[in-house]
Amino acid sequence: MKEIKDKMIAQINAAFPEAVNKAYDGNRLDFTVHKDAIPGFLSHMKDQLGFRHLSHIAYVDWIEENEFELVYLLWSPTDKVKLFVHTRIDRENPVMHNIDMIWRQANTYQREIKEMLGIDFPDMVAPDEFILEDWDDIPPFRRDFDTLEYVNRTFWHRPGREDAQDVRETISKRSGEEIPDFAKKYSR
Amino acid sequence: MYNDKNSKKIVETIQNWARSHSVWVLAYGTGCGAIEIAPTMTSRYDAERLGFRGAATPRQADVMLITGYLTVKTVKRVVRVYEQMQSPKYVVGFGSCTINGGMYYDSYNTINLLDRYLPVDVYINGCMPRPEAVIAGLAKLQQIIREGKANGAEKYLENLEWYKENQRKIAPNWIAKAPDLNW
C-alpha cells in the first residue's frame, strides 16, 4: 500500500506541482487544490490514475474564515485507494466549476450543494428544485441559518416542553454520578 | 316519513354503527411509524378482526393514518390525498411527531402541529406507539364514529379558510396553484 501511495503522490506532484499533499495513514490520499484547477485535476485522476469512482462531494461551511470547502471523495477500485480532494471557495461569491461531464452522478451532489449551501454552478443543467420546495430563506445548511428561529417563525409549538430537563444532568443528579469533563460541553 | 327528525336520527345511528365496523385505512405511510402498520394488519395483531383493513386508493378509504413526522413536502401531498378522499373520512395522528413535533420539534423542514393543517379525530401518542396502542386508537375512533362525534371532515369544510391559510404559510406557491377541494 505504501509503495502504491508513494508512486501516486509522485505522479500527482509531477502533473500538478501546486497541489498540496497531506500525509494520512492507511489507504487515504489527501490533496488540496485551487478551485480553478479542480476539473482538470479530477479528470486527470479519473483517466490517468484509475480513480474511476466519485463517492461523494462533501461540503463544509468555514464561517470564521469566510470560506466554503468542498471535498471530492474519489475511489480507485483497482488499487483500493481513496483520494480526498479539498478546495476552498469564497463565501461572499460562491461559484464553483461544474464537473458532471466527468461523473454524471456529480450532478445530483451539485444540486444538493446548490440548494443546501447556496454554491452556484453556472454551467450545470438541472431542474430548479431538488429537496426543498418553496424555500425563500437563506440555504439551511449554512451555519448562520438559525433553525430554531426559523421554526418559531414558520411553525407553531404546543406548550409543555418548558420543563424539559437535560437527560445527562438529570441522570447524574439522581445516581450521584459525575459527568466527565469531555461530556460537559454537550449538556444544555 | 324519512324526512322527519326521529327517523333521520335512527338512520344516522344505523349508518354510524355500520361505518364503525368497516373502517378502511389508507395504506399510505408518511413517516417512520409506517413500520408499525404491517404487524398491526398482519396475523400477529390482526386488526381485520375488528373491521380495519387496508384500502388501495384514497377514494376507497375512510381513515388516513398520519404515521409520524411530516415534512413540508409531505404535508402538501397529504392535503391533496385528504381532499381526494370521500366523506365520511377521518384522520388519525400517529406518534408524538404529529402532536407536538416530537424529536423533530426544532427542524426546519418538519411541521410541529398537525391539527393546524388537517382536522385530526384521534391522536395516538408514543414514539413509536406499539401495535396495541394503534389498535386502541382505532377502537377509540370506532367509538367516536358510533357516537357521531367524528366530525373532522365537517370541521375542515367549516374552517376551510383557516386551514388553507395555514397550509399556504408553509407552501405559498403550491397551494396557490392548487384547486380548492377539487382534486
Interface residues (C-beta under 8 A of the other chain):
Chain A: L132 E133 D134 D136 P140 F145 T147 L148 Y150 V151 T154 F155 W156 H157 R158 G160 R161
Chain B: V72 K73 K76 I99 N100 G101 Y105 D106 S107 Y108 N109 I111 N112 L113 R116 K169 I170 A171 P172 N173 W174
